[in-house]
């Protein structure tokens, strides 16, 4: 089986200026994602026919950082029409797969996307997401999640047509213990079957999940996220030696 890992990161960011090329605990943020890929390839590479890394970006600074780290990767320049705020990440990953296969002549079976803004992950998490997909013959995609702190059936609300706020998913449940178990998608790791990535839609997908350790914040999406994660990082890196660092 051939596995393509992707890192997709554009130059701009509204939540945190220069987020994708920022420093985190003294290292470029991309280091933690690149290192997770390297460790996975080192530990599990013999199980697969090929494991490659492709980087899709329009950031010259990100390319420079990766080159200085000594990273080996296939560079896919980000198309202008895929660099906007409302572009689907799945469309970018699909474009990366197509262009990588055109460049190296390989046909990959599975695509693993590692989000650059998630420095807290383990090699076991990467393996877990991939195995969740491979062990479910009918699954199209697998992704990382954490236990949810809130439930759409009980204590999450949104504004409805009457202008007032109601429970997201109305039900007859009267306590949190009764509701179906829900999880938060933490946007850290995704695995796609090639055929689904190229031709499927979010509406028809069958998903499997891998539950990651919850560290309060797992994805940098705002200045406060980054500040909190950098504050927590020394504690988590010391307590959990399996975190990539």
HUVENKA-V559167 format. One record per pair of residues at least 24 apart in sequence whose C-alpha atoms are under 10 Angstrom apart, sorted by sequence separation. I is the first residue (numbers start at 1). GAP is how many residues later the second one is. D is the distance in Angstrom with one decimal. If there is no record, write none. Layout:
<<I | GAP | D> <I | GAP | D>>
//
This chain:
<<58 | 24 | 9.8> <75 | 24 | 9.6> <76 | 24 | 7.3> <89 | 24 | 9.8> <110 | 24 | 9.2> <154 | 24 | 9.5> <185 | 24 | 9.1> <188 | 24 | 9.4> <57 | 25 | 9.8> <58 | 25 | 7.8> <74 | 25 | 9.7> <75 | 25 | 8.4> <151 | 25 | 7.7> <153 | 25 | 9.6> <154 | 25 | 7.6> <185 | 25 | 10.0> <186 | 25 | 9.7> <7 | 26 | 8.0> <57 | 26 | 8.6> <74 | 26 | 7.1> <150 | 26 | 9.0> <153 | 26 | 6.6> <183 | 26 | 9.3> <185 | 26 | 9.4> <186 | 26 | 8.8> <6 | 27 | 10.0> <7 | 27 | 8.3> <76 | 27 | 9.4> <152 | 27 | 9.1> <153 | 27 | 8.3> <184 | 27 | 9.4> <185 | 27 | 10.0> <6 | 28 | 9.8> <75 | 28 | 9.8> <151 | 28 | 7.8> <152 | 28 | 9.8> <183 | 28 | 8.4> <186 | 28 | 9.3> <5 | 29 | 9.9> <74 | 29 | 8.5> <112 | 29 | 9.8> <151 | 29 | 8.6> <153 | 29 | 9.4> <7 | 30 | 9.8> <74 | 30 | 9.0> <111 | 30 | 9.6> <112 | 30 | 9.4> <113 | 30 | 9.4> <151 | 30 | 8.2> <152 | 30 | 8.3> <184 | 30 | 9.8> <188 | 30 | 7.5> <6 | 31 | 9.4> <110 | 31 | 9.5> <112 | 31 | 9.5> <151 | 31 | 6.5> <186 | 31 | 8.7> <187 | 31 | 8.3> <188 | 31 | 7.1> <5 | 32 | 7.5> <30 | 32 | 7.9> <34 | 32 | 8.2> <150 | 32 | 8.2> <151 | 32 | 8.6> <186 | 32 | 6.4> <187 | 32 | 7.0> <29 | 33 | 9.7> <38 | 33 | 8.9> <148 | 33 | 8.2> <149 | 33 | 8.8> <150 | 33 | 8.8> <151 | 33 | 9.6> <186 | 33 | 6.7> <28 | 34 | 9.0> <31 | 34 | 8.4> <35 | 34 | 9.6> <38 | 34 | 9.5> <147 | 34 | 8.5> <148 | 34 | 5.8> <149 | 34 | 8.2> <150 | 34 | 8.8> <30 | 35 | 7.9> <31 | 35 | 7.7> <34 | 35 | 9.0> <57 | 35 | 9.6> <147 | 35 | 7.0> <148 | 35 | 4.5> <149 | 35 | 8.1> <29 | 36 | 9.5> <30 | 36 | 7.6> <35 | 36 | 9.1> <56 | 36 | 7.8> <146 | 36 | 9.1> <147 | 36 | 4.8> <148 | 36 | 5.0> <28 | 37 | 7.1> <34 | 37 | 7.6> <56 | 37 | 8.1> <145 | 37 | 9.6> <146 | 37 | 5.6> <147 | 37 | 6.1> <148 | 37 | 8.8> <21 | 38 | 8.4> <27 | 38 | 9.9> <28 | 38 | 8.9> <31 | 38 | 7.6> <34 | 38 | 9.6> <55 | 38 | 9.7> <145 | 38 | 6.0> <146 | 38 | 5.3> <147 | 38 | 9.0> <20 | 39 | 8.8> <21 | 39 | 9.7> <22 | 39 | 9.9> <30 | 39 | 9.6> <34 | 39 | 9.7> <54 | 39 | 9.7> <56 | 39 | 8.8> <57 | 39 | 9.8> <144 | 39 | 9.5> <145 | 39 | 5.3> <146 | 39 | 6.7> <147 | 39 | 9.9> <21 | 40 | 6.7> <22 | 40 | 9.3> <31 | 40 | 9.4> <56 | 40 | 6.4> <144 | 40 | 8.7> <145 | 40 | 4.5> <146 | 40 | 6.7> <18 | 41 | 9.8> <20 | 41 | 9.3> <21 | 41 | 5.7> <28 | 41 | 9.3> <55 | 41 | 7.8> <56 | 41 | 9.8> <144 | 41 | 6.4> <145 | 41 | 5.3> <3 | 42 | 9.8> <20 | 42 | 7.3> <21 | 42 | 9.4> <54 | 42 | 7.1> <143 | 42 | 7.6> <144 | 42 | 6.3> <145 | 42 | 7.7> <18 | 43 | 9.8> <21 | 43 | 9.7> <54 | 43 | 8.3> <56 | 43 | 9.9> <143 | 43 | 8.5> <144 | 43 | 6.9> <145 | 43 | 8.2> <21 | 44 | 7.8> <56 | 44 | 9.9> <143 | 44 | 7.7> <144 | 44 | 6.3> <145 | 44 | 8.8> <2 | 45 | 9.9> <3 | 45 | 7.4> <54 | 45 | 9.5> <55 | 45 | 9.5> <143 | 45 | 7.8> <144 | 45 | 5.5> <1 | 46 | 8.3> <2 | 46 | 6.2> <3 | 46 | 8.1> <4 | 46 | 8.0> <5 | 46 | 7.3> <6 | 46 | 8.5> <7 | 46 | 7.7> <8 | 46 | 8.4> <9 | 46 | 8.0> <10 | 46 | 7.9> <11 | 46 | 7.1> <12 | 46 | 9.0> <54 | 46 | 7.0> <143 | 46 | 5.6> <144 | 46 | 6.7> <1 | 47 | 5.2> <2 | 47 | 5.4> <3 | 47 | 6.1> <4 | 47 | 5.8> <5 | 47 | 6.0> <6 | 47 | 5.7> <7 | 47 | 6.5> <8 | 47 | 5.9> <9 | 47 | 6.5> <10 | 47 | 5.1> <11 | 47 | 5.8> <12 | 47 | 8.4> <53 | 47 | 9.3> <142 | 47 | 8.4> <143 | 47 | 4.4> <144 | 47 | 9.2> <1 | 48 | 5.3> <2 | 48 | 4.6> <3 | 48 | 4.9> <4 | 48 | 5.0> <5 | 48 | 4.7> <6 | 48 | 4.9> <7 | 48 | 4.8> <8 | 48 | 4.7> <9 | 48 | 5.2> <10 | 48 | 5.5> <11 | 48 | 4.7> <52 | 48 | 9.6> <142 | 48 | 5.8> <143 | 48 | 6.2> <1 | 49 | 6.9> <2 | 49 | 6.1> <3 | 49 | 6.6> <4 | 49 | 5.9> <5 | 49 | 6.2> <6 | 49 | 5.8> <7 | 49 | 6.3> <8 | 49 | 6.0> <9 | 49 | 7.7> <10 | 49 | 6.2> <11 | 49 | 8.2> <141 | 49 | 7.2> <142 | 49 | 5.2> <143 | 49 | 8.8> <1 | 50 | 8.8> <2 | 50 | 8.3> <3 | 50 | 8.8> <4 | 50 | 7.2> <5 | 50 | 8.5> <6 | 50 | 7.4> <7 | 50 | 8.3> <8 | 50 | 9.5> <9 | 50 | 7.8> <10 | 50 | 9.9> <11 | 50 | 8.4> <141 | 50 | 5.6> <142 | 50 | 6.8> <11 | 51 | 8.1> <140 | 51 | 8.6> <141 | 51 | 4.6> <142 | 51 | 9.1> <10 | 52 | 9.0> <140 | 52 | 6.3> <141 | 52 | 6.4> <9 | 53 | 8.4> <139 | 53 | 9.0> <140 | 53 | 5.7> <141 | 53 | 9.6> <139 | 54 | 8.3> <140 | 54 | 8.7> <140 | 55 | 8.4> <141 | 55 | 7.8> <50 | 56 | 9.3> <52 | 56 | 9.5> <140 | 56 | 5.9> <141 | 56 | 8.5> <51 | 57 | 9.1> <133 | 57 | 9.5> <134 | 57 | 9.4> <139 | 57 | 9.5> <140 | 57 | 8.2> <50 | 58 | 8.4> <53 | 58 | 9.8> <133 | 58 | 6.9> <134 | 58 | 9.9> <49 | 59 | 9.9> <50 | 59 | 9.9> <51 | 59 | 9.9> <52 | 59 | 9.8> <53 | 59 | 9.3> <54 | 59 | 9.6> <130 | 59 | 9.1> <132 | 59 | 8.8> <133 | 59 | 7.8> <134 | 59 | 8.9> <51 | 60 | 9.8> <53 | 60 | 9.6> <129 | 60 | 7.0> <130 | 60 | 8.1> <131 | 60 | 9.2> <133 | 60 | 8.0> <140 | 60 | 8.5> <128 | 61 | 9.7> <129 | 61 | 6.9> <130 | 61 | 5.9> <141 | 61 | 9.8> <126 | 62 | 9.3> <127 | 62 | 10.0> <129 | 62 | 6.6> <130 | 62 | 8.7> <125 | 63 | 9.5> <126 | 63 | 6.8> <129 | 63 | 10.0> <142 | 63 | 10.0> <146 | 63 | 9.5> <125 | 64 | 8.1> <126 | 64 | 8.7> <140 | 64 | 9.2> <141 | 64 | 7.2> <142 | 64 | 8.5> <143 | 64 | 7.7> <144 | 64 | 8.9> <145 | 64 | 6.6> <146 | 64 | 8.3> <147 | 64 | 7.3> <126 | 65 | 9.1> <140 | 65 | 5.9> <141 | 65 | 6.5> <142 | 65 | 5.3> <143 | 65 | 6.7> <144 | 65 | 5.7> <145 | 65 | 6.1> <146 | 65 | 5.3> <147 | 65 | 8.2> <7 | 66 | 9.8> <139 | 66 | 7.7> <140 | 66 | 5.3> <141 | 66 | 5.0> <142 | 66 | 4.4> <143 | 66 | 5.1> <144 | 66 | 4.8> <145 | 66 | 4.9> <146 | 66 | 5.3> <147 | 66 | 8.4> <148 | 66 | 9.3> <6 | 67 | 9.3> <10 | 67 | 9.8> <11 | 67 | 9.6> <121 | 67 | 7.8> <138 | 67 | 9.7> <139 | 67 | 4.9> <140 | 67 | 6.1> <141 | 67 | 6.4> <142 | 67 | 5.2> <143 | 67 | 6.2> <144 | 67 | 5.9> <145 | 67 | 5.9> <146 | 67 | 6.5> <147 | 67 | 7.1> <149 | 67 | 9.9> <5 | 68 | 9.5> <6 | 68 | 9.4> <8 | 68 | 9.3> <10 | 68 | 7.4> <118 | 68 | 8.7> <120 | 68 | 8.7> <121 | 68 | 8.9> <138 | 68 | 7.1> <139 | 68 | 5.4> <140 | 68 | 8.1> <141 | 68 | 8.5> <142 | 68 | 7.4> <143 | 68 | 8.7> <144 | 68 | 6.3> <145 | 68 | 8.7> <146 | 68 | 5.7> <9 | 69 | 8.7> <118 | 69 | 7.9> <119 | 69 | 8.6> <138 | 69 | 8.7> <139 | 69 | 6.2> <143 | 69 | 9.9> <144 | 69 | 9.8> <145 | 69 | 8.8> <146 | 69 | 9.1> <8 | 70 | 8.6> <117 | 70 | 8.9> <118 | 70 | 5.6> <136 | 70 | 9.7> <138 | 70 | 9.4> <139 | 70 | 9.9> <146 | 70 | 9.7> <12 | 71 | 8.3> <13 | 71 | 9.8> <14 | 71 | 8.5> <115 | 71 | 9.8> <116 | 71 | 9.9> <117 | 71 | 7.8> <118 | 71 | 8.8> <136 | 71 | 9.1> <10 | 72 | 9.0> <11 | 72 | 8.3> <12 | 72 | 8.7> <13 | 72 | 8.3> <115 | 72 | 6.8> <116 | 72 | 8.0> <136 | 72 | 7.4> <146 | 72 | 9.3> <10 | 73 | 6.3> <12 | 73 | 8.8> <114 | 73 | 8.6> <115 | 73 | 5.1> <116 | 73 | 9.8> <133 | 73 | 9.9> <135 | 73 | 9.3> <9 | 74 | 9.0> <10 | 74 | 8.7> <113 | 74 | 9.6> <114 | 74 | 6.0> <115 | 74 | 6.4> <133 | 74 | 8.0> <134 | 74 | 9.5> <10 | 75 | 9.7> <37 | 75 | 9.7> <113 | 75 | 8.2> <114 | 75 | 4.9> <115 | 75 | 8.5> <132 | 75 | 9.2> <133 | 75 | 6.2> <113 | 76 | 5.8> <114 | 76 | 6.8> <132 | 76 | 5.9> <133 | 76 | 8.0> <37 | 77 | 8.3> <112 | 77 | 7.1> <113 | 77 | 5.1> <114 | 77 | 9.0> <131 | 77 | 9.6> <132 | 77 | 6.2> <133 | 77 | 9.3> <36 | 78 | 8.7> <112 | 78 | 5.6> <113 | 78 | 6.4> <130 | 78 | 9.8> <131 | 78 | 9.6> <132 | 78 | 6.4> <44 | 79 | 9.6> <111 | 79 | 8.0> <112 | 79 | 4.4> <113 | 79 | 8.3> <129 | 79 | 8.3> <130 | 79 | 9.5> <131 | 79 | 8.7> <9 | 80 | 9.5> <33 | 80 | 10.0> <34 | 80 | 8.7> <43 | 80 | 8.6> <111 | 80 | 5.6> <112 | 80 | 6.5> <129 | 80 | 6.7> <130 | 80 | 8.8> <8 | 81 | 8.1> <33 | 81 | 6.5> <110 | 81 | 6.8> <111 | 81 | 5.1> <112 | 81 | 9.1> <128 | 81 | 8.6> <129 | 81 | 5.3> <33 | 82 | 7.2> <34 | 82 | 8.4> <40 | 82 | 9.3> <41 | 82 | 9.5> <110 | 82 | 5.6> <111 | 82 | 6.6> <128 | 82 | 5.9> <129 | 82 | 8.6> <9 | 83 | 9.4> <33 | 83 | 5.7> <36 | 83 | 9.1> <39 | 83 | 9.3> <40 | 83 | 5.7> <44 | 83 | 8.4> <109 | 83 | 8.7> <110 | 83 | 4.8> <111 | 83 | 6.7> <127 | 83 | 9.4> <128 | 83 | 8.4> <129 | 83 | 9.5> <8 | 84 | 7.2> <32 | 84 | 7.8> <33 | 84 | 8.2> <35 | 84 | 9.9> <36 | 84 | 9.9> <39 | 84 | 6.6> <40 | 84 | 8.4> <43 | 84 | 9.9> <109 | 84 | 6.3> <110 | 84 | 5.4> <126 | 84 | 9.1> <128 | 84 | 9.0> <8 | 85 | 7.1> <30 | 85 | 9.1> <31 | 85 | 8.6> <32 | 85 | 9.1> <33 | 85 | 7.4> <34 | 85 | 9.9> <36 | 85 | 7.6> <38 | 85 | 9.3> <40 | 85 | 9.9> <108 | 85 | 9.0> <109 | 85 | 5.4> <110 | 85 | 8.9> <125 | 85 | 7.4> <6 | 86 | 9.8> <7 | 86 | 8.6> <30 | 86 | 5.6> <32 | 86 | 8.0> <33 | 86 | 6.4> <36 | 86 | 7.0> <37 | 86 | 8.0> <40 | 86 | 7.3> <108 | 86 | 6.8> <109 | 86 | 8.2> <110 | 86 | 9.7> <111 | 86 | 8.3> <125 | 86 | 8.1> <126 | 86 | 9.8> <6 | 87 | 7.1> <29 | 87 | 7.0> <30 | 87 | 7.7> <32 | 87 | 5.2> <33 | 87 | 9.0> <36 | 87 | 6.0> <39 | 87 | 9.9> <40 | 87 | 7.5> <107 | 87 | 8.8> <108 | 87 | 9.9> <110 | 87 | 9.0> <125 | 87 | 6.5> <5 | 88 | 9.7> <8 | 88 | 8.4> <29 | 88 | 7.1> <30 | 88 | 9.1> <31 | 88 | 8.4> <32 | 88 | 7.9> <33 | 88 | 8.4> <35 | 88 | 9.4> <36 | 88 | 9.7> <124 | 88 | 9.4> <125 | 88 | 9.0> <7 | 89 | 9.3> <29 | 89 | 8.6> <30 | 89 | 8.1> <32 | 89 | 8.4> <33 | 89 | 9.9> <36 | 89 | 9.6> <37 | 89 | 8.3> <6 | 90 | 7.5> <29 | 90 | 7.1> <32 | 90 | 9.9> <36 | 90 | 7.8> <122 | 90 | 8.9> <5 | 91 | 9.9> <6 | 91 | 8.4> <121 | 91 | 8.0> <122 | 91 | 9.4> <4 | 92 | 9.6> <5 | 92 | 9.3> <120 | 92 | 9.7> <121 | 92 | 8.5> <4 | 93 | 7.7> <120 | 93 | 9.1> <120 | 94 | 9.6> <21 | 95 | 9.5> <22 | 95 | 9.9> <24 | 95 | 8.5> <120 | 95 | 8.2> <4 | 96 | 8.8> <20 | 96 | 6.9> <21 | 96 | 9.9> <4 | 97 | 9.6> <19 | 97 | 9.4> <20 | 97 | 6.9> <97 | 97 | 8.5> <120 | 97 | 9.0> <121 | 97 | 8.5> <19 | 98 | 7.8> <94 | 98 | 9.8> <120 | 98 | 6.3> <93 | 99 | 9.7> <118 | 99 | 9.0> <119 | 99 | 7.5> <120 | 99 | 8.4> <90 | 100 | 10.0> <94 | 100 | 8.9> <97 | 100 | 8.8> <98 | 100 | 8.5> <118 | 100 | 5.7> <119 | 100 | 7.8> <97 | 101 | 8.6> <117 | 101 | 8.2> <118 | 101 | 4.8> <119 | 101 | 8.8> <4 | 102 | 9.9> <90 | 102 | 9.7> <94 | 102 | 9.8> <95 | 102 | 9.8> <117 | 102 | 5.6> <118 | 102 | 6.6> <4 | 103 | 9.4> <94 | 103 | 6.1> <95 | 103 | 8.9> <116 | 103 | 8.9> <117 | 103 | 5.3> <118 | 103 | 9.7> <2 | 104 | 8.4> <3 | 104 | 9.2> <4 | 104 | 6.3> <93 | 104 | 8.1> <94 | 104 | 6.1> <115 | 104 | 8.5> <116 | 104 | 9.1> <117 | 104 | 7.7> <2 | 105 | 7.4> <3 | 105 | 5.7> <4 | 105 | 8.1> <5 | 105 | 8.6> <6 | 105 | 7.2> <7 | 105 | 8.9> <8 | 105 | 7.8> <93 | 105 | 9.5> <94 | 105 | 9.4> <115 | 105 | 10.0> <1 | 106 | 9.7> <2 | 106 | 4.8> <3 | 106 | 6.1> <4 | 106 | 6.4> <5 | 106 | 5.8> <6 | 106 | 6.1> <7 | 106 | 6.2> <8 | 106 | 8.1> <9 | 106 | 8.2> <91 | 106 | 8.6> <1 | 107 | 7.5> <2 | 107 | 5.4> <3 | 107 | 5.0> <4 | 107 | 4.8> <5 | 107 | 4.6> <6 | 107 | 4.7> <7 | 107 | 5.7> <8 | 107 | 7.2> <9 | 107 | 7.0> <90 | 107 | 7.5> <91 | 107 | 9.0> <1 | 108 | 6.1> <2 | 108 | 6.7> <3 | 108 | 5.8> <4 | 108 | 6.1> <5 | 108 | 5.7> <6 | 108 | 6.3> <7 | 108 | 6.4> <8 | 108 | 7.4> <9 | 108 | 9.0> <90 | 108 | 9.5> <1 | 109 | 7.9> <2 | 109 | 8.8> <3 | 109 | 7.2> <4 | 109 | 8.4> <5 | 109 | 7.2> <6 | 109 | 8.5> <7 | 109 | 6.5> <117 | 109 | 9.3> <120 | 109 | 8.9> <6 | 110 | 9.8> <119 | 110 | 9.0> <90 | 111 | 9.4> <118 | 111 | 9.8> <119 | 111 | 10.0> <90 | 112 | 9.3> <120 | 113 | 8.2> <119 | 114 | 9.1> <120 | 116 | 8.6> <120 | 117 | 8.8> <125 | 117 | 10.0> <122 | 118 | 9.4> <124 | 118 | 8.3> <125 | 118 | 9.7> <122 | 119 | 9.2> <123 | 119 | 7.6> <124 | 119 | 9.4> <122 | 120 | 5.8> <123 | 120 | 7.8> <121 | 121 | 8.3> <122 | 121 | 4.8> <123 | 121 | 7.4> <120 | 122 | 9.8> <121 | 122 | 5.6> <122 | 122 | 5.7> <120 | 123 | 6.3> <121 | 123 | 6.3> <122 | 123 | 9.4> <119 | 124 | 8.6> <120 | 124 | 7.0> <121 | 124 | 9.4> <119 | 125 | 7.6> <120 | 125 | 8.7> <119 | 126 | 8.4> <3 | 127 | 9.7> <33 | 155 | 9.6> <6 | 184 | 9.8> <5 | 185 | 9.7> <5 | 186 | 9.0> <4 | 187 | 9.7> <3 | 188 | 9.6> <4 | 188 | 9.9> <3 | 189 | 9.9> <3 | 190 | 9.8> <4 | 190 | 9.8> <3 | 191 | 9.6> <20 | 200 | 9.6> <19 | 201 | 8.2> <19 | 202 | 8.5> <24 | 202 | 8.2> <19 | 203 | 8.9> <24 | 203 | 9.6> <16 | 204 | 8.2> <19 | 204 | 9.0> <22 | 204 | 9.9> <25 | 204 | 9.4> <26 | 204 | 9.9> <15 | 205 | 8.7> <16 | 205 | 6.8> <17 | 205 | 9.1> <24 | 205 | 8.9> <25 | 205 | 6.3> <39 | 205 | 8.6> <15 | 206 | 5.7> <16 | 206 | 5.3> <17 | 206 | 8.5> <24 | 206 | 6.7> <25 | 206 | 9.0> <14 | 207 | 8.9> <15 | 207 | 4.7> <16 | 207 | 5.5> <19 | 207 | 9.0> <23 | 207 | 9.9> <36 | 207 | 9.0> <37 | 207 | 9.9> <13 | 208 | 9.0> <14 | 208 | 8.5> <15 | 208 | 6.9> <16 | 208 | 9.1> <25 | 208 | 7.6> <36 | 208 | 6.2> <13 | 209 | 9.6> <15 | 209 | 9.7> <16 | 209 | 9.3> <24 | 209 | 9.1> <25 | 209 | 8.3> <35 | 209 | 6.8> <36 | 209 | 8.9> <15 | 210 | 9.7> <16 | 210 | 8.4> <34 | 210 | 9.7> <35 | 210 | 7.9> <32 | 211 | 9.3> <33 | 211 | 8.3> <32 | 212 | 6.2> <33 | 212 | 9.7> <31 | 213 | 9.3> <32 | 213 | 6.4> <31 | 214 | 8.5> <27 | 218 | 9.4> <25 | 220 | 9.5>>
//
